[in-house]
Amino acid sequence: MAGTAQAGGVAPIPDHVPPELVYDARITEGPEFLAAPHKYLAGLHHKAPPVFFSPGSSHMRPAWQLLKYEDAFFVLRHPEYFTSLGSGPFPRDPNDWWNIIPLEIEPPHHRKYRAIVDPLVSPKRVVELELSIRKLANELIDQFIDKGECEFAKDFGRPLPVGVFLDIMSLPRSMMDEFVRWAMGLLHAQDHQVAQQVMGEVTQYLNAVIKDKAAQPDGGAVSAIVHGKPGGEPMSGREIFGFVFFLFIAGLDTVFATLNNIFVWLAENPERRQEIIDTPDNVNNVIEELLRVFSVTFSGRTLTQDYEIRGVKMMKGDRVTSILPSCNFDPDIFPNPTEVNFHRPRKPTLAFAGGAHSCMGAHLARMEVKVCLQEFLRRIPNFGLKAGTKIEYWPGAVIGPKLVPLSWG
Ligand code: HEM
């Protein structure tokens, strides 16, 4: 979650950056990236230095880029050198600033904020949600199965995570289409004006919801936040808004991009689809491997002091992006990294980052992917991309295809 359309910009390369370490990778928007993003990010290991400086683009701020798993692993676990403060990429008024919570709260306070919402997506809670996720998946499939085709992203990949999320937040499912539009507008709009307008709509809606839940508490995440007391004190209005807003942004597009990427691959690889169907007991390894090869986002930090990685001197105030999808293709950690191998020895992927800020929704996301895979393959085991389809990817900080037209039968 290192950048969006609103956050990027090309700035002069700082003087301390050696010219040989400048590499304009155009991650998130260059033609090679957009043609096949995961292939491109895997290939960076052969093209770019392991630590390089990218001048920035309309989606990413100028920053040091880390390709190696071990480097990202270290950065994510050392907030004393690499802070997430100010890393939130969304348009905010500098005169009316609010932090994106919990990402922009550092340890030790961070834990108090996570404790407010973690129980709503804990492993135990996610198991309790499994039935309702399965039900929603089947309701969505019911709507298109007899047609012999669907536009997977629109008909399944987006509505499913939005429905689950609305349930967790205790918000009405009737808001489904609006939430999809807002998430797409904030994360993928290339036009700053569109992003600003969507930001205004989201702000207005969330503020109204926050007011409602303050008056009428319920069991959902918005209510938990509104009434939460990190360290025993109620949160300010700005904190509450930053918390609710970030859950909305973090929990939607990431899951839809993941599902859409996976289903393009399944459509193109019928024999691997069959392998998944034939080995139901291996489903958890299947999910981990698919999350590794289709990890969808990035992690941005800022240096609190000068620091050196692999002999590269970085200075206080420099930004550092862990290119998590590339780290998950690091050949030193995952031999034959681009091979999709469901029997790989277990090694945690960085799809959900790591350290204090590792993804709060990881258990939920895994469950959503698992249920979708199981239910879709159970009911529609044979499908392919519609004839003549050319998959196009969104530019931006969450990697996923725009459309996934499938057909079967
Ligand atoms: C496949 C789906 C998902 C992926 C790949 C993903 C990825 C990530 C990553 C990489 C981070 C770390 C960001 C950083 O360090 O800068 C993160 C953090 C976070 N994610 Fe997710 N995420 C997913 C789903 C979700 C869901 C479903 C939710 C909410 C229900 C969620 C909520 C959060 C929150 C709140 C944080 C910030 C945690 C903190 O700062 O303590 N994510 N996610």
Residues whose N, C-alpha, C, O or C-beta is under 5 A from the ligand:
A	BS01	HEM	M1 P102 L103 L247 A250 G251 T254 V255 T258 V296 T297 F298 S299 G300 L350 A351 F352 A353 A356 H357 S358 C359 M360 G361 L364 A365
